[in-house]
Amino acid sequence: MNAYITEYIKLWEKAPRLGEGPEKQFYLKKKAATRQLMKANDPGYAFMIDVFGEDKTVKVFDSVF
């Protein structure tokens, strides 16, 4: 497992960064859609709103997703 993680980190560090352009715009749209989907499908979301309120729940889900 350590060898895998070490190699993964090496590859990650070598990966080119996204510059401004269509690839970055696609990434940002995909990230927003994934975040929205994860929130919508989480069974605990409605429960957490009831317990903690919408503002705190949104902040927690934004941090997690």
Sequence and secondary structure as in RCSB ss.txt:
>XXXX:A:sequence
MNAYITEYIKLWEKAPRLGEGPEKQFYLKKKAATRQLMKANDPGYAFMIDVFGEDKTVKVFDSVF
>XXXX:A:secstr
 HHHHHHHHHHHHHS    SSHHHHHHHHHHHHHHHHHHHH TTHHHHHHHH HHHHHHHHHHH 
